[in-house]
Amino acid sequence: MIKRIRLNQQPTTLKIVVESRQPIKIWLKVSDIDRKNTYYTKRYGVVDGKQEFFVRMPQTPPVAKVVVFNEEYGLVRGDRTFRVVSIKKVPLKTIPLKMSKQTRAFVKFAQEFSSEAGTLSASDAGDIYRSNNGKFRIDYFPYIESRNTGKKIKTPARISQLNGRIEVSKYKFKSYTIPMRMAILLHEYSHFYLNRVPSDESEADLNGLKIFLSLGYPRIDAYNVFLNVFKKSPSKQNVGRYEALDNFIKEFEKENKSSKYE
């Protein structure tokens, strides 16, 4: 099933109800209909009976394309193994968070970059993108390379501890959803601008997550992007980071029950 939904770039949540007669793996993708490599969610779930999917969208395109399909058959016409009962717009649930003027400015810049990262140019020398206030800078590369060896490395982004410049890998960001891009950028921002210990990865995880969750971004994308990063570099440190991240999200949900969709 493919459906167009007019969103007019207004924050919202899409409530998508899917029904099946037996357990099937359903894929759900929401993208910008006019911009390639720009997804607001790419996820799946096993549907058995009726199930609701909530797609949190603090950022939206003018028109979104919603695609739902059975993984076994792919996107085919006349698939009767499931049906989309309804697609409705419901209010986005956010949690008030006191942010500095600097953080608010970075969030705006990160949102703009995240929305356009799938189509922006990235050269070997690093194409430069700056915030409107000139405070923040992202250098966009095809890949991020080791400063010591010049070889490609797996990290999606990194930030200079000297000047706060962020380097981003287009290879990674091209495949990420917009919320995944935001989670990474907020993590990098936290290293330089929010952390008490700039080099502390776990502290940056949690500082970035606090902003990410408060703005209403989907929890599943936070899990997905960090799992993607951690599995590329398995270590005891990353196991600990994942456990801390998981506990933080669960505690956030307990303390902010109004942010849940029922």
C-alpha positions in Angstrom: 0.0 0.0 0.0 1.2 3.5 -0.9 -0.6 6.6 0.3 0.2 10.3 0.2 -0.4 12.4 3.3 -0.3 16.2 3.3 1.5 17.4 6.5 2.5 21.0 5.5 5.8 20.7 7.5 3.8 20.8 10.8 4.9 18.5 13.7 2.6 15.6 14.1 2.3 11.9 14.8 0.9 9.5 12.3 -1.3 6.7 13.8 -1.3 3.8 11.4 -3.5 0.9 12.1 -2.7 -2.4 10.4 -4.7 -5.7 10.5 -3.9 -9.3 9.5 -5.4 -12.7 10.0 -2.2 -14.4 10.9 1.3 -13.3 12.1 3.1 -11.5 9.3 6.2 -9.2 9.3 5.0 -5.8 8.2 7.3 -3.0 7.0 6.4 0.6 7.4 8.2 3.4 5.7 7.4 7.1 5.8 9.4 9.4 3.5 9.4 12.8 1.9 7.6 12.3 -1.4 9.7 15.0 -3.2 13.2 14.2 -1.7 15.1 11.0 -2.1 17.0 9.4 0.8 14.7 11.2 3.2 12.9 8.9 5.6 11.0 9.7 8.7 10.8 6.1 9.7 11.8 2.7 8.4 10.7 0.0 10.7 8.9 -3.4 10.9 6.7 -5.2 13.3 5.0 -8.6 13.5 1.2 -8.0 13.1 -1.2 -10.6 14.3 -4.7 -9.2 14.4 -4.9 -5.4 14.7 -1.9 -3.3 15.6 -1.3 0.4 15.9 2.0 2.0 14.8 2.7 5.5 16.0 5.2 7.5 13.9 6.4 10.5 15.8 7.4 13.4 13.5 8.8 16.5 15.1 9.8 17.4 11.5 7.6 16.7 8.5 7.7 17.3 4.8 5.0 19.2 2.9 3.7 15.8 1.6 4.7 12.4 3.1 4.6 9.0 1.3 3.5 6.2 3.5 4.4 2.7 2.4 3.2 -0.5 4.1 4.0 -4.0 2.9 4.3 -7.7 3.8 8.0 -8.5 3.9 7.4 -11.9 2.3 5.8 -10.5 -0.8 7.3 -7.0 -1.0 5.4 -4.1 -2.4 2.8 -5.7 -4.7 -0.7 -4.7 -5.7 -3.6 -6.6 -4.3 -1.8 -8.1 -1.3 -4.7 -9.5 0.8 -2.5 -10.8 3.7 -3.1 -7.6 5.5 -5.0 -4.3 5.3 -4.4 -0.8 6.5 -7.4 0.1 8.6 -6.7 3.8 9.0 -4.0 6.5 8.9 -4.7 9.5 11.1 -2.8 12.5 12.2 -2.7 13.0 16.0 -0.9 15.6 18.1 2.8 15.1 18.7 3.6 14.5 22.3 6.6 16.4 23.6 8.0 17.1 27.1 9.0 20.6 28.1 12.8 20.9 28.5 14.6 24.1 29.5 17.2 24.6 26.7 19.7 27.4 26.4 19.5 29.8 23.4 22.6 28.1 22.1 21.0 24.6 22.2 17.8 25.8 20.6 19.9 27.3 17.8 21.7 24.0 17.3 18.5 22.0 17.3 17.2 24.2 14.5 20.4 23.8 12.5 20.5 20.0 13.1 16.9 19.7 12.0 17.6 21.6 8.8 20.7 19.5 8.0 18.9 16.2 8.9 16.1 17.0 6.5 18.4 17.7 3.6 21.4 15.4 4.3 20.2 12.7 1.8 20.5 15.2 -1.1 23.3 17.6 0.0 26.7 17.4 -1.7 29.6 15.9 0.2 33.1 16.2 -1.3 36.5 14.7 -0.3 37.6 18.1 1.0 34.4 18.3 3.0 31.5 20.5 1.9 30.8 23.1 4.6 27.3 23.9 6.0 26.8 26.6 8.6 24.0 27.5 10.9 22.2 30.8 10.3 23.9 32.4 13.3 27.3 31.3 12.1 28.0 29.5 15.4 27.8 25.9 14.2 29.5 24.1 11.3 29.2 20.7 9.7 31.8 19.4 7.3 30.1 16.8 5.1 32.4 14.1 3.7 31.6 11.0 1.6 33.2 9.0 4.4 35.0 9.9 7.6 38.7 9.0 7.5 41.2 8.3 10.3 43.4 11.4 11.0 46.3 9.1 11.5 46.1 6.6 8.6 43.7 8.3 6.2 41.7 5.1 6.0 37.9 5.1 6.0 36.4 4.5 9.5 33.0 3.4 10.5 31.9 6.3 12.7 28.9 8.3 11.3 30.1 11.6 12.8 32.7 13.2 15.1 33.3 16.6 16.7 36.5 18.5 17.2 37.3 19.1 20.9 39.2 22.2 19.8 36.6 24.2 17.9 33.3 22.2 17.9 33.2 21.5 14.2 31.2 18.4 13.4 32.3 16.0 10.6 29.6 13.8 9.1 29.7 10.8 6.8 27.3 11.0 3.9 27.7 7.2 3.4 26.1 6.7 6.8 23.6 9.5 6.9 22.3 8.7 3.5 20.8 5.5 4.8 19.7 6.9 8.2 16.2 8.1 9.0 15.9 11.8 10.0 15.4 10.9 13.7 18.6 8.7 13.5 20.5 11.6 12.1 19.2 13.9 14.8 20.3 11.4 17.6 23.8 11.4 16.2 24.1 15.2 15.8 22.7 15.8 19.3 25.2 13.3 20.7 28.1 15.1 19.0 26.8 18.5 20.1 26.7 17.3 23.7 30.4 16.3 23.6 31.6 19.8 23.1 28.8 22.0 24.4 27.0 20.1 27.3 29.3 17.5 28.7 31.1 18.1 32.0 33.7 15.6 30.6 33.9 16.3 26.9 35.4 12.9 26.0 32.8 10.9 27.9 30.7 9.0 25.4 28.0 7.8 27.8 27.5 11.4 29.1 27.1 12.6 25.5 24.6 9.7 24.8 22.4 10.8 27.7 22.7 14.5 27.2 21.7 14.1 23.6 18.9 11.7 24.4 17.3 14.1 26.9 16.9 16.6 24.1 15.9 14.0 21.5 13.2 12.4 23.6 11.8 15.8 24.9 11.4 17.0 21.3 9.2 13.9 20.6 11.4 11.9 18.4 10.7 8.2 18.1 12.4 6.0 20.7 12.9 3.1 18.3 15.2 5.3 16.1 17.4 6.1 19.1 17.8 2.3 19.7 18.4 1.6 16.1 21.1 4.2 15.4 23.1 3.4 18.5 22.8 -0.4 18.0 24.0 0.3 14.4 27.1 2.2 15.7 27.8 -0.3 18.6 27.7 -3.4 16.5 30.4 -2.0 14.2 32.7 -1.6 17.3 31.7 -4.3 19.8 33.4 -3.7 23.2 32.6 -3.7 26.9 32.4 0.0 26.9 29.7 0.0 24.2 27.7 -2.8 26.0 27.8 -0.4 29.0 26.7 2.5 26.9 23.8 0.5 25.5 22.6 -0.5 28.9 22.8 3.1 30.2 20.9 4.3 27.1 18.2 1.6 27.5 17.8 2.4 31.2 17.6 6.1 30.4 14.8 5.7 27.9 12.8 3.4 30.2 13.1 5.9 33.1 12.1 8.8 30.8 9.0 6.9 29.9 8.1 6.2 33.5 8.7 9.8 34.5 6.8 11.2 31.5 3.8 8.9 31.1 2.0 11.6 29.2 4.5 11.2 26.4 3.2 7.7 25.6 0.7 6.7 23.0 -2.0 4.2 24.1 
